[in-house]
Amino acid sequence: MDIGLLLLVILIVVFVWRGPKTLPELGKMFGEGVRAVRRQTRTNADDTHDHSSGQPGSGGR
């Protein structure tokens, strides 16, 4: 099943279940979650990059 179609079906179910007034709140929570995941992955990537340069054996010989 295509991911876009799946998200559309989920959105329609939530819309019917919760009503139109709560959709902005749900969108805000979803956006904050995505931002938190991106921030954490960026932090992990930076940490990995910093640690890889200081590993023994990764130097110039």
Helices and strands as residue ranges (DSSP letters): H 3-18, G 20-22, H 23-53
